[in-house]
Amino acid sequence: DLGCGEAGTSIRLAELGYQVDVIDISKTAINAIKKRSLKVKAFCDDIEKIDFDKTYDVILMNGILHFLDDVKLFLQKIKKITKKYGINIIDVFLKGSECANDSEGYFFDENEIIKIYSDWKLLENEVYEEDENKNQFVIFMK
């Protein structure tokens, strides 16, 4: 779970028996996760700068990509560390989202994320609005 925040979903997956790594740049968030669950491996790091030393079956990125400097380069790195038949679950903010007024980050055109993952199988795609933000939720399989 990259940019995990409170890591609620990841903690639940760990409780169900899955091996889960979570990464966030916030020491406060990581310390809170460590207090809540001993089953999650929690790391405080910058996801753009980390050198991943293993591959993953599932990578979750929920509402974090707009914070990154080079989104497309980052996604290339994530695709490489995903195992064959692995899954990437991604929720991105789209251009026109209200939060774009508060952030200078990267906001996607609708279906741009699908083009980036055109070499993967698209399993789910939903464009939705929540709290005046336009989002796109996608699940891809390598």
N, CA, C and O atoms as a GROMACS GRO file, in nm:
protein
  568
    1ASP      N    1   0.087  -0.116   0.000
    1ASP     CA    2   0.000   0.000   0.000
    1ASP      C    3   0.091   0.122   0.000
    1ASP      O    4   0.153   0.154   0.101
    2LEU      N    5   0.098   0.189  -0.114
    2LEU     CA    6   0.188   0.303  -0.130
    2LEU      C    7   0.117   0.433  -0.095
    2LEU      O    8   0.007   0.459  -0.144
    3GLY      N    9   0.179   0.512  -0.009
    3GLY     CA   10   0.114   0.633   0.040
    3GLY      C   11  -0.007   0.596   0.121
    3GLY      O   12  -0.117   0.648   0.101
    4CYS      N   13   0.014   0.504   0.215
    4CYS     CA   14  -0.095   0.432   0.282
    4CYS      C   15  -0.182   0.516   0.374
    4CYS      O   16  -0.296   0.477   0.402
    5GLY      N   17  -0.133   0.628   0.423
    5GLY     CA   18  -0.214   0.704   0.519
    5GLY      C   19  -0.242   0.620   0.642
    5GLY      O   20  -0.149   0.570   0.706
    6GLU      N   21  -0.368   0.602   0.676
    6GLU     CA   22  -0.406   0.523   0.793
    6GLU      C   23  -0.404   0.373   0.767
    6GLU      O   24  -0.408   0.293   0.861
    7ALA      N   25  -0.398   0.333   0.641
    7ALA     CA   26  -0.383   0.192   0.600
    7ALA      C   27  -0.495   0.101   0.649
    7ALA      O   28  -0.471  -0.016   0.679
    8GLY      N   29  -0.614   0.152   0.656
    8GLY     CA   30  -0.726   0.071   0.704
    8GLY      C   31  -0.748  -0.056   0.625
    8GLY      O   32  -0.765  -0.163   0.684
    9THR      N   33  -0.748  -0.047   0.494
    9THR     CA   34  -0.767  -0.165   0.409
    9THR      C   35  -0.652  -0.262   0.426
    9THR      O   36  -0.673  -0.382   0.436
   10SER      N   37  -0.531  -0.210   0.430
   10SER     CA   38  -0.414  -0.297   0.442
   10SER      C   39  -0.408  -0.367   0.578
   10SER      O   40  -0.368  -0.484   0.586
   11ILE      N   41  -0.446  -0.297   0.683
   11ILE     CA   42  -0.449  -0.360   0.815
   11ILE      C   43  -0.550  -0.474   0.815
   11ILE      O   44  -0.524  -0.581   0.870
   12ARG      N   45  -0.665  -0.451   0.755
   12ARG     CA   46  -0.767  -0.557   0.747
   12ARG      C   47  -0.716  -0.677   0.668
   12ARG      O   48  -0.739  -0.791   0.708
   13LEU      N   49  -0.646  -0.654   0.557
   13LEU     CA   50  -0.589  -0.763   0.479
   13LEU      C   51  -0.486  -0.842   0.560
   13LEU      O   52  -0.480  -0.965   0.552
   14ALA      N   53  -0.406  -0.771   0.637
   14ALA     CA   54  -0.308  -0.839   0.723
   14ALA      C   55  -0.378  -0.924   0.828
   14ALA      O   56  -0.333  -1.035   0.858
   15GLU      N   57  -0.487  -0.873   0.883
   15GLU     CA   58  -0.564  -0.950   0.983
   15GLU      C   59  -0.624  -1.076   0.921
   15GLU      O   60  -0.647  -1.175   0.991
   16LEU      N   61  -0.649  -1.072   0.790
   16LEU     CA   62  -0.702  -1.190   0.720
   16LEU      C   63  -0.592  -1.288   0.681
   16LEU      O   64  -0.620  -1.394   0.624
   17GLY      N   65  -0.466  -1.254   0.711
   17GLY     CA   66  -0.357  -1.347   0.688
   17GLY      C   67  -0.264  -1.313   0.573
   17GLY      O   68  -0.170  -1.388   0.547
   18TYR      N   69  -0.290  -1.204   0.504
   18TYR     CA   70  -0.202  -1.165   0.393
   18TYR      C   71  -0.078  -1.095   0.446
   18TYR      O   72  -0.084  -1.026   0.548
   19GLN      N   73   0.034  -1.113   0.377
   19GLN     CA   74   0.155  -1.039   0.409
   19GLN      C   75   0.144  -0.902   0.345
   19GLN      O   76   0.127  -0.891   0.224
   20VAL      N   77   0.152  -0.798   0.427
   20VAL     CA   78   0.127  -0.663   0.378
   20VAL      C   79   0.240  -0.569   0.418
   20VAL      O   80   0.282  -0.564   0.533
   21ASP      N   81   0.290  -0.495   0.318
   21ASP     CA   82   0.384  -0.386   0.341
   21ASP      C   83   0.309  -0.256   0.313
   21ASP      O   84   0.236  -0.245   0.215
   22VAL      N   85   0.329  -0.156   0.400
   22VAL     CA   86   0.272  -0.024   0.378
   22VAL      C   87   0.385   0.078   0.386
   22VAL      O   88   0.478   0.065   0.465
   23ILE      N   89   0.375   0.181   0.301
   23ILE     CA   90   0.478   0.285   0.297
   23ILE      C   91   0.409   0.420   0.294
   23ILE      O   92   0.315   0.443   0.217
   24ASP      N   93   0.457   0.510   0.379
   24ASP     CA   94   0.408   0.646   0.377
   24ASP      C   95   0.522   0.738   0.419
   24ASP      O   96   0.610   0.696   0.495
   25ILE      N   97   0.521   0.859   0.372
   25ILE     CA   98   0.625   0.955   0.405
   25ILE      C   99   0.604   1.015   0.544
   25ILE      O  100   0.695   1.074   0.602
   26SER      N  101   0.484   0.999   0.598
   26SER     CA  102   0.449   1.056   0.728
   26SER      C  103   0.489   0.963   0.843
   26SER      O  104   0.439   0.851   0.854
   27LYS      N  105   0.580   1.010   0.928
   27LYS     CA  106   0.621   0.933   1.046
   27LYS      C  107   0.502   0.914   1.140
   27LYS      O  108   0.488   0.809   1.201
   28THR      N  109   0.418   1.015   1.150
   28THR     CA  110   0.300   1.007   1.236
   28THR      C  111   0.209   0.894   1.190
   28THR      O  112   0.162   0.814   1.272
   29ALA      N  113   0.183   0.886   1.059
   29ALA     CA  114   0.097   0.779   1.005
   29ALA      C  115   0.159   0.642   1.029
   29ALA      O  116   0.090   0.550   1.072
   30ILE      N  117   0.287   0.628   1.002
   30ILE     CA  118   0.353   0.498   1.019
   30ILE      C  119   0.356   0.456   1.165
   30ILE      O  120   0.332   0.339   1.196
   31ASN      N  121   0.384   0.548   1.256
   31ASN     CA  122   0.382   0.515   1.399
   31ASN      C  123   0.243   0.474   1.445
   31ASN      O  124   0.229   0.382   1.526
   32ALA      N  125   0.141   0.540   1.394
   32ALA     CA  126   0.003   0.503   1.430
   32ALA      C  127  -0.031   0.364   1.379
   32ALA      O  128  -0.096   0.286   1.448
   33ILE      N  129   0.014   0.332   1.259
   33ILE     CA  130  -0.011   0.198   1.202
   33ILE      C  131   0.059   0.092   1.287
   33ILE      O  132   0.001  -0.012   1.316
   34LYS      N  133   0.183   0.118   1.325
   34LYS     CA  134   0.259   0.022   1.406
   34LYS      C  135   0.192  -0.002   1.540
   34LYS      O  136   0.199  -0.112   1.594
   35LYS      N  137   0.128   0.100   1.595
   35LYS     CA  138   0.056   0.084   1.721
   35LYS      C  139  -0.072   0.002   1.702
   35LYS      O  140  -0.113  -0.071   1.793
   36ARG      N  141  -0.135   0.015   1.584
   36ARG     CA  142  -0.262  -0.054   1.559
   36ARG      C  143  -0.245  -0.200   1.520
   36ARG      O  144  -0.332  -0.282   1.548
   37SER      N  145  -0.133  -0.233   1.453
   37SER     CA  146  -0.120  -0.368   1.400
   37SER      C  147   0.026  -0.411   1.395
   37SER      O  148   0.112  -0.341   1.341
   38LEU      N  149   0.052  -0.527   1.452
   38LEU     CA  150   0.185  -0.586   1.444
   38LEU      C  151   0.198  -0.674   1.321
   38LEU      O  152   0.307  -0.720   1.289
   39LYS      N  153   0.087  -0.696   1.252
   39LYS     CA  154   0.087  -0.786   1.136
   39LYS      C  155   0.128  -0.716   1.007
   39LYS      O  156   0.160  -0.782   0.908
   40VAL      N  157   0.128  -0.583   1.007
   40VAL     CA  158   0.163  -0.504   0.889
   40VAL      C  159   0.308  -0.461   0.902
   40VAL      O  160   0.351  -0.416   1.008
   41LYS      N  161   0.384  -0.473   0.794
   41LYS     CA  162   0.520  -0.419   0.790
   41LYS      C  163   0.508  -0.275   0.741
   41LYS      O  164   0.475  -0.251   0.625
   42ALA      N  165   0.535  -0.180   0.829
   42ALA     CA  166   0.516  -0.039   0.798
   42ALA      C  167   0.650   0.031   0.785
   42ALA      O  168   0.738   0.019   0.871
   43PHE      N  169   0.665   0.105   0.675
   43PHE     CA  170   0.790   0.175   0.645
   43PHE      C  171   0.764   0.323   0.622
   43PHE      O  172   0.669   0.360   0.552
   44CYS      N  173   0.846   0.406   0.681
   44CYS     CA  174   0.839   0.550   0.657
   44CYS      C  175   0.943   0.583   0.551
   44CYS      O  176   1.063   0.573   0.576
   45ASP      N  177   0.896   0.621   0.433
   45ASP     CA  178   0.987   0.651   0.323
   45ASP      C  179   0.913   0.730   0.216
   45ASP      O  180   0.790   0.736   0.215
   46ASP      N  181   0.989   0.790   0.128
   46ASP     CA  182   0.936   0.861   0.013
   46ASP      C  183   0.919   0.760  -0.100
   46ASP      O  184   1.018   0.706  -0.149
   47ILE      N  185   0.797   0.733  -0.142
   47ILE     CA  186   0.774   0.626  -0.240
   47ILE      C  187   0.839   0.654  -0.374
   47ILE      O  188   0.866   0.560  -0.450
   48GLU      N  189   0.865   0.780  -0.405
   48GLU     CA  190   0.933   0.812  -0.531
   48GLU      C  191   1.082   0.780  -0.527
   48GLU      O  192   1.142   0.752  -0.630
   49LYS      N  193   1.140   0.783  -0.408
   49LYS     CA  194   1.285   0.767  -0.397
   49LYS      C  195   1.327   0.627  -0.352
   49LYS      O  196   1.445   0.592  -0.361
   50ILE      N  197   1.234   0.549  -0.303
   50ILE     CA  198   1.267   0.417  -0.250
   50ILE      C  199   1.310   0.322  -0.362
   50ILE      O  200   1.253   0.324  -0.472
   51ASP      N  201   1.409   0.241  -0.333
   51ASP     CA  202   1.450   0.133  -0.424
   51ASP      C  203   1.386   0.005  -0.374
   51ASP      O  204   1.428  -0.051  -0.272
   52PHE      N  205   1.286  -0.041  -0.443
   52PHE     CA  206   1.215  -0.162  -0.403
   52PHE      C  207   1.305  -0.283  -0.428
   52PHE      O  208   1.361  -0.297  -0.538
   53ASP      N  209   1.320  -0.368  -0.328
   53ASP     CA  210   1.409  -0.484  -0.342
   53ASP      C  211   1.334  -0.615  -0.357
   53ASP      O  212   1.394  -0.722  -0.348
   54LYS      N  213   1.204  -0.606  -0.381
   54LYS     CA  214   1.126  -0.727  -0.406
   54LYS      C  215   1.009  -0.695  -0.497
   54LYS      O  216   0.982  -0.579  -0.528
   55THR      N  217   0.940  -0.799  -0.539
   55THR     CA  218   0.822  -0.781  -0.624
   55THR      C  219   0.697  -0.813  -0.543
   55THR      O  220   0.702  -0.878  -0.439
   56TYR      N  221   0.584  -0.767  -0.595
   56TYR     CA  222   0.458  -0.777  -0.521
   56TYR      C  223   0.348  -0.837  -0.608
   56TYR      O  224   0.346  -0.821  -0.730
   57ASP      N  225   0.256  -0.908  -0.540
   57ASP     CA  226   0.137  -0.962  -0.606
   57ASP      C  227   0.033  -0.852  -0.631
   57ASP      O  228  -0.033  -0.850  -0.734
   58VAL      N  229   0.021  -0.762  -0.534
   58VAL     CA  230  -0.078  -0.655  -0.542
   58VAL      C  231  -0.013  -0.526  -0.494
   58VAL      O  232   0.056  -0.524  -0.393
   59ILE      N  233  -0.037  -0.419  -0.568
   59ILE     CA  234   0.008  -0.287  -0.525
   59ILE      C  235  -0.114  -0.195  -0.527
   59ILE      O  236  -0.186  -0.186  -0.626
   60LEU      N  237  -0.134  -0.128  -0.415
   60LEU     CA  238  -0.247  -0.037  -0.397
   60LEU      C  239  -0.195   0.107  -0.393
   60LEU      O  240  -0.104   0.139  -0.318
   61MET      N  241  -0.256   0.193  -0.476
   61MET     CA  242  -0.223   0.336  -0.478
   61MET      C  243  -0.355   0.412  -0.480
   61MET      O  244  -0.421   0.420  -0.583
   62ASN      N  245  -0.392   0.467  -0.366
   62ASN     CA  246  -0.523   0.530  -0.352
   62ASN      C  247  -0.508   0.680  -0.327
   62ASN      O  248  -0.474   0.721  -0.216
   63GLY      N  249  -0.533   0.760  -0.430
   63GLY     CA  250  -0.534   0.904  -0.415
   63GLY      C  251  -0.401   0.965  -0.378
   63GLY      O  252  -0.396   1.064  -0.304
   64ILE      N  253  -0.292   0.908  -0.428
   64ILE     CA  254  -0.159   0.959  -0.393
   64ILE      C  255  -0.079   1.009  -0.512
   64ILE      O  256   0.016   1.086  -0.496
   65LEU      N  257  -0.116   0.968  -0.630
   65LEU     CA  258  -0.031   0.996  -0.746
   65LEU      C  259  -0.019   1.145  -0.776
   65LEU      O  260   0.081   1.188  -0.835
   66HIS      N  261  -0.117   1.224  -0.738
   66HIS     CA  262  -0.109   1.368  -0.765
   66HIS      C  263  -0.001   1.437  -0.682
   66HIS      O  264   0.035   1.551  -0.711
   67PHE      N  265   0.052   1.371  -0.581
   67PHE     CA  266   0.159   1.427  -0.499
   67PHE      C  267   0.298   1.409  -0.560
   67PHE      O  268   0.394   1.471  -0.515
   68LEU      N  269   0.310   1.325  -0.660
   68LEU     CA  270   0.441   1.287  -0.712
   68LEU      C  271   0.493   1.384  -0.818
   68LEU      O  272   0.416   1.449  -0.887
   69ASP      N  273   0.625   1.391  -0.827
   69ASP     CA  274   0.688   1.480  -0.924
   69ASP      C  275   0.682   1.425  -1.066
   69ASP      O  276   0.651   1.498  -1.160
   70ASP      N  277   0.711   1.296  -1.081
   70ASP     CA  278   0.713   1.234  -1.214
   70ASP      C  279   0.627   1.108  -1.211
   70ASP      O  280   0.678   0.997  -1.193
   71VAL      N  281   0.499   1.126  -1.228
   71VAL     CA  282   0.401   1.018  -1.216
   71VAL      C  283   0.428   0.905  -1.315
   71VAL      O  284   0.424   0.788  -1.278
   72LYS      N  285   0.454   0.940  -1.439
   72LYS     CA  286   0.471   0.837  -1.541
   72LYS      C  287   0.596   0.752  -1.516
   72LYS      O  288   0.592   0.631  -1.535
   73LEU      N  289   0.704   0.813  -1.476
   73LEU     CA  290   0.825   0.739  -1.442
   73LEU      C  291   0.801   0.650  -1.321
   73LEU      O  292   0.846   0.535  -1.318
   74PHE      N  293   0.731   0.702  -1.222
   74PHE     CA  294   0.698   0.625  -1.103
   74PHE      C  295   0.614   0.502  -1.138
   74PHE      O  296   0.641   0.393  -1.089
   75LEU      N  297   0.514   0.519  -1.223
   75LEU     CA  298   0.428   0.406  -1.260
   75LEU      C  299   0.506   0.301  -1.339
   75LEU      O  300   0.476   0.182  -1.327
   76GLN      N  301   0.604   0.343  -1.419
   76GLN     CA  302   0.689   0.244  -1.486
   76GLN      C  303   0.763   0.159  -1.384
   76GLN      O  304   0.775   0.038  -1.400
   77LYS      N  305   0.813   0.223  -1.279
   77LYS     CA  306   0.883   0.150  -1.173
   77LYS      C  307   0.788   0.053  -1.102
   77LYS      O  308   0.826  -0.061  -1.072
   78ILE      N  309   0.667   0.097  -1.075
   78ILE     CA  310   0.569   0.013  -1.006
   78ILE      C  311   0.530  -0.106  -1.093
   78ILE      O  312   0.516  -0.218  -1.044
   79LYS      N  313   0.515  -0.084  -1.221
   79LYS     CA  314   0.481  -0.194  -1.311
   79LYS      C  315   0.591  -0.300  -1.311
   79LYS      O  316   0.562  -0.419  -1.321
   80LYS      N  317   0.715  -0.258  -1.299
   80LYS     CA  318   0.828  -0.353  -1.299
   80LYS      C  319   0.833  -0.436  -1.172
   80LYS      O  320   0.878  -0.551  -1.175
   81ILE      N  321   0.788  -0.381  -1.060
   81ILE     CA  322   0.797  -0.457  -0.934
   81ILE      C  323   0.669  -0.537  -0.906
   81ILE      O  324   0.654  -0.596  -0.799
   82THR      N  325   0.578  -0.538  -1.002
   82THR     CA  326   0.457  -0.620  -0.991
   82THR      C  327   0.483  -0.755  -1.056
   82THR      O  328   0.529  -0.762  -1.170
   83LYS      N  329   0.452  -0.861  -0.983
   83LYS     CA  330   0.474  -0.996  -1.035
   83LYS      C  331   0.384  -1.024  -1.155
   83LYS      O  332   0.282  -0.959  -1.175
   84LYS      N  333   0.424  -1.122  -1.235
   84LYS     CA  334   0.341  -1.167  -1.347
   84LYS      C  335   0.206  -1.209  -1.292
   84LYS      O  336   0.199  -1.280  -1.192
   85TYR      N  337   0.101  -1.166  -1.355
   85TYR     CA  338  -0.038  -1.184  -1.313
   85TYR      C  339  -0.071  -1.105  -1.187
   85TYR      O  340  -0.176  -1.126  -1.126
   86GLY      N  341   0.018  -1.014  -1.148
   86GLY     CA  342  -0.006  -0.929  -1.033
   86GLY      C  343  -0.108  -0.821  -1.064
   86GLY      O  344  -0.144  -0.798  -1.180
   87ILE      N  345  -0.153  -0.755  -0.960
   87ILE     CA  346  -0.261  -0.658  -0.969
   87ILE      C  347  -0.212  -0.521  -0.921
   87ILE      O  348  -0.140  -0.512  -0.822
   88ASN      N  349  -0.251  -0.416  -0.992
   88ASN     CA  350  -0.234  -0.279  -0.945
   88ASN      C  351  -0.374  -0.220  -0.930
   88ASN      O  352  -0.453  -0.219  -1.024
   89ILE      N  353  -0.402  -0.170  -0.811
   89ILE     CA  354  -0.530  -0.106  -0.780
   89ILE      C  355  -0.501   0.042  -0.761
   89ILE      O  356  -0.423   0.081  -0.674
   90ILE      N  357  -0.564   0.125  -0.843
   90ILE     CA  358  -0.527   0.266  -0.847
   90ILE      C  359  -0.652   0.353  -0.845
   90ILE      O  360  -0.750   0.326  -0.916
   91ASP      N  361  -0.648   0.457  -0.763
   91ASP     CA  362  -0.753   0.559  -0.763
   91ASP      C  363  -0.684   0.693  -0.781
   91ASP      O  364  -0.603   0.734  -0.698
   92VAL      N  365  -0.717   0.763  -0.892
   92VAL     CA  366  -0.651   0.890  -0.924
   92VAL      C  367  -0.753   1.002  -0.928
   92VAL      O  368  -0.871   0.981  -0.956
   93PHE      N  369  -0.705   1.122  -0.900
   93PHE     CA  370  -0.786   1.241  -0.918
   93PHE      C  371  -0.777   1.285  -1.064
   93PHE      O  372  -0.669   1.282  -1.124
   94LEU      N  373  -0.890   1.326  -1.119
   94LEU     CA  374  -0.895   1.372  -1.257
   94LEU      C  375  -0.892   1.525  -1.263
   94LEU      O  376  -0.925   1.593  -1.166
   95LYS      N  377  -0.851   1.576  -1.376
   95LYS     CA  378  -0.854   1.721  -1.398
   95LYS      C  379  -0.996   1.771  -1.374
   95LYS      O  380  -1.094   1.705  -1.410
   96GLY      N  381  -1.005   1.888  -1.313
   96GLY     CA  382  -1.135   1.944  -1.279
   96GLY      C  383  -1.178   1.914  -1.137
   96GLY      O  384  -1.283   1.961  -1.092
   97SER      N  385  -1.099   1.835  -1.064
   97SER     CA  386  -1.130   1.804  -0.925
   97SER      C  387  -1.112   1.928  -0.838
   97SER      O  388  -1.022   2.009  -0.862
   98GLU      N  389  -1.196   1.942  -0.739
   98GLU     CA  390  -1.188   2.054  -0.646
   98GLU      C  391  -1.053   2.058  -0.575
   98GLU      O  392  -1.001   2.166  -0.549
   99CYS      N  393  -0.997   1.943  -0.542
   99CYS     CA  394  -0.870   1.941  -0.470
   99CYS      C  395  -0.755   1.996  -0.554
   99CYS      O  396  -0.649   2.025  -0.500
  100ALA      N  397  -0.774   2.010  -0.683
  100ALA     CA  398  -0.670   2.069  -0.770
  100ALA      C  399  -0.645   2.215  -0.732
  100ALA      O  400  -0.538   2.270  -0.760
  101ASN      N  401  -0.743   2.278  -0.668
  101ASN     CA  402  -0.726   2.416  -0.624
  101ASN      C  403  -0.630   2.426  -0.506
  101ASN      O  404  -0.571   2.532  -0.483
  102ASP      N  405  -0.614   2.316  -0.432
  102ASP     CA  406  -0.528   2.314  -0.314
  102ASP      C  407  -0.395   2.245  -0.338
  102ASP      O  408  -0.309   2.246  -0.250
  103SER      N  409  -0.377   2.187  -0.453
  103SER     CA  410  -0.257   2.108  -0.480
  103SER      C  411  -0.202   2.141  -0.617
  103SER      O  412  -0.276   2.165  -0.712
  104GLU      N  413  -0.070   2.143  -0.626
  104GLU     CA  414  -0.005   2.169  -0.754
  104GLU      C  415   0.035   2.039  -0.822
  104GLU      O  416   0.113   2.042  -0.917
  105GLY      N  417  -0.015   1.929  -0.777
  105GLY     CA  418   0.026   1.799  -0.827
  105GLY      C  419  -0.030   1.764  -0.963
  105GLY      O  420  -0.086   1.848  -1.032
  106TYR      N  421  -0.013   1.640  -0.999
  106TYR     CA  422  -0.052   1.588  -1.130
  106TYR      C  423  -0.195   1.536  -1.124
  106TYR      O  424  -0.228   1.452  -1.040
  107PHE      N  425  -0.279   1.585  -1.214
  107PHE     CA  426  -0.416   1.539  -1.225
  107PHE      C  427  -0.435   1.480  -1.364
  107PHE      O  428  -0.396   1.540  -1.464
  108PHE      N  429  -0.494   1.362  -1.368
  108PHE     CA  430  -0.505   1.285  -1.491
  108PHE      C  431  -0.621   1.331  -1.578
  108PHE      O  432  -0.724   1.377  -1.528
  109ASP      N  433  -0.604   1.317  -1.709
  109ASP     CA  434  -0.717   1.323  -1.800
  109ASP      C  435  -0.794   1.193  -1.782
  109ASP      O  436  -0.736   1.090  -1.746
  110GLU      N  437  -0.924   1.197  -1.807
  110GLU     CA  438  -1.003   1.074  -1.798
  110GLU      C  439  -0.946   0.970  -1.894
  110GLU      O  440  -0.921   1.000  -2.011
  111ASN      N  441  -0.926   0.852  -1.845
  111ASN     CA  442  -0.872   0.735  -1.917
  111ASN      C  443  -0.723   0.743  -1.950
  111ASN      O  444  -0.670   0.654  -2.016
  112GLU      N  445  -0.655   0.848  -1.906
  112GLU     CA  446  -0.511   0.856  -1.925
  112GLU      C  447  -0.440   0.740  -1.856
  112GLU      O  448  -0.344   0.684  -1.910
  113ILE      N  449  -0.487   0.704  -1.737
  113ILE     CA  450  -0.426   0.592  -1.663
  113ILE      C  451  -0.441   0.462  -1.742
  113ILE      O  452  -0.354   0.375  -1.736
  114ILE      N  453  -0.551   0.447  -1.815
  114ILE     CA  454  -0.572   0.328  -1.897
  114ILE      C  455  -0.470   0.322  -2.010
  114ILE      O  456  -0.420   0.215  -2.044
  115LYS      N  457  -0.439   0.436  -2.068
  115LYS     CA  458  -0.337   0.440  -2.174
  115LYS      C  459  -0.200   0.403  -2.119
  115LYS      O  460  -0.123   0.333  -2.185
  116ILE      N  461  -0.168   0.449  -1.998
  116ILE     CA  462  -0.039   0.416  -1.936
  116ILE      C  463  -0.028   0.266  -1.913
  116ILE      O  464   0.081   0.210  -1.924
  117TYR      N  465  -0.139   0.202  -1.882
  117TYR     CA  466  -0.143   0.058  -1.856
  117TYR      C  467  -0.197  -0.020  -1.975
  117TYR      O  468  -0.253  -0.128  -1.957
  118SER      N  469  -0.181   0.033  -2.095
  118SER     CA  470  -0.238  -0.033  -2.213
  118SER      C  471  -0.181  -0.172  -2.239
  118SER      O  472  -0.242  -0.251  -2.310
  119ASP      N  473  -0.065  -0.202  -2.183
  119ASP     CA  474  -0.003  -0.334  -2.199
  119ASP      C  475  -0.048  -0.432  -2.092
  119ASP      O  476   0.001  -0.545  -2.088
  120TRP      N  477  -0.138  -0.392  -2.006
  120TRP     CA  478  -0.193  -0.477  -1.901
  120TRP      C  479  -0.342  -0.499  -1.927
  120TRP      O  480  -0.404  -0.426  -2.005
  121LYS      N  481  -0.398  -0.600  -1.861
  121LYS     CA  482  -0.542  -0.627  -1.874
  121LYS      C  483  -0.619  -0.538  -1.776
  121LYS      O  484  -0.588  -0.534  -1.657
  122LEU      N  485  -0.717  -0.467  -1.828
  122LEU     CA  486  -0.803  -0.384  -1.746
  122LEU      C  487  -0.913  -0.471  -1.686
  122LEU      O  488  -0.991  -0.532  -1.759
  123LEU      N  489  -0.918  -0.477  -1.553
  123LEU     CA  490  -1.019  -0.560  -1.485
  123LEU      C  491  -1.139  -0.478  -1.438
  123LEU      O  492  -1.252  -0.528  -1.435
  124GLU      N  493  -1.114  -0.353  -1.403
  124GLU     CA  494  -1.225  -0.268  -1.358
  124GLU      C  495  -1.191  -0.123  -1.388
  124GLU      O  496  -1.076  -0.082  -1.381
  125ASN      N  497  -1.294  -0.047  -1.421
  125ASN     CA  498  -1.277   0.095  -1.452
  125ASN      C  499  -1.404   0.168  -1.412
  125ASN      O  500  -1.513   0.135  -1.459
  126GLU      N  501  -1.389   0.266  -1.324
  126GLU     CA  502  -1.505   0.346  -1.282
  126GLU      C  503  -1.462   0.491  -1.265
  126GLU      O  504  -1.368   0.521  -1.193
  127VAL      N  505  -1.532   0.580  -1.331
  127VAL     CA  506  -1.514   0.723  -1.310
  127VAL      C  507  -1.628   0.766  -1.219
  127VAL      O  508  -1.744   0.736  -1.246
  128TYR      N  509  -1.596   0.838  -1.112
  128TYR     CA  510  -1.698   0.877  -1.015
  128TYR      C  511  -1.666   1.013  -0.956
  128TYR      O  512  -1.553   1.061  -0.968
  129GLU      N  513  -1.763   1.075  -0.894
  129GLU     CA  514  -1.744   1.203  -0.826
  129GLU      C  515  -1.774   1.185  -0.679
  129GLU      O  516  -1.869   1.118  -0.639
  130GLU      N  517  -1.686   1.248  -0.598
  130GLU     CA  518  -1.702   1.241  -0.453
  130GLU      C  519  -1.647   1.370  -0.394
  130GLU      O  520  -1.532   1.406  -0.420
  131ASP      N  521  -1.726   1.439  -0.316
  131ASP     CA  522  -1.683   1.564  -0.251
  131ASP      C  523  -1.625   1.663  -0.353
  131ASP      O  524  -1.519   1.721  -0.329
  132GLU      N  525  -1.693   1.682  -0.463
  132GLU     CA  526  -1.653   1.775  -0.569
  132GLU      C  527  -1.522   1.738  -0.637
  132GLU      O  528  -1.461   1.821  -0.705
  133ASN      N  529  -1.479   1.617  -0.620
  133ASN     CA  530  -1.361   1.566  -0.689
  133ASN      C  531  -1.404   1.460  -0.789
  133ASN      O  532  -1.492   1.378  -0.763
  134LYS      N  533  -1.340   1.464  -0.906
  134LYS     CA  534  -1.361   1.359  -1.005
  134LYS      C  535  -1.246   1.260  -0.992
  134LYS      O  536  -1.129   1.298  -0.991
  135ASN      N  537  -1.282   1.135  -0.982
  135ASN     CA  538  -1.182   1.030  -0.967
  135ASN      C  539  -1.201   0.922  -1.072
  135ASN      O  540  -1.307   0.909  -1.133
  136GLN      N  541  -1.095   0.845  -1.090
  136GLN     CA  542  -1.104   0.725  -1.172
  136GLN      C  543  -1.041   0.613  -1.093
  136GLN      O  544  -0.925   0.622  -1.050
  137PHE      N  545  -1.118   0.508  -1.073
  137PHE     CA  546  -1.074   0.389  -1.001
  137PHE      C  547  -1.054   0.278  -1.103
  137PHE      O  548  -1.144   0.246  -1.180
  138VAL      N  549  -0.935   0.219  -1.102
  138VAL     CA  550  -0.904   0.114  -1.198
  138VAL      C  551  -0.830  -0.001  -1.129
  138VAL      O  552  -0.760   0.017  -1.030
  139ILE      N  553  -0.849  -0.119  -1.186
  139ILE     CA  554  -0.773  -0.237  -1.143
  139ILE      C  555  -0.716  -0.300  -1.270
  139ILE      O  556  -0.789  -0.328  -1.365
  140PHE      N  557  -0.585  -0.321  -1.268
  140PHE     CA  558  -0.515  -0.380  -1.382
  140PHE      C  559  -0.446  -0.509  -1.339
  140PHE      O  560  -0.405  -0.523  -1.224
  141MET      N  561  -0.434  -0.604  -1.433
  141MET     CA  562  -0.356  -0.725  -1.410
  141MET      C  563  -0.245  -0.731  -1.514
  141MET      O  564  -0.267  -0.710  -1.633
  142LYS      N  565  -0.126  -0.761  -1.464
  142LYS     CA  566  -0.008  -0.769  -1.551
  142LYS      C  567  -0.014  -0.892  -1.638
  142LYS      O  568   0.076  -0.915  -1.718
   0.00000   0.00000   0.00000
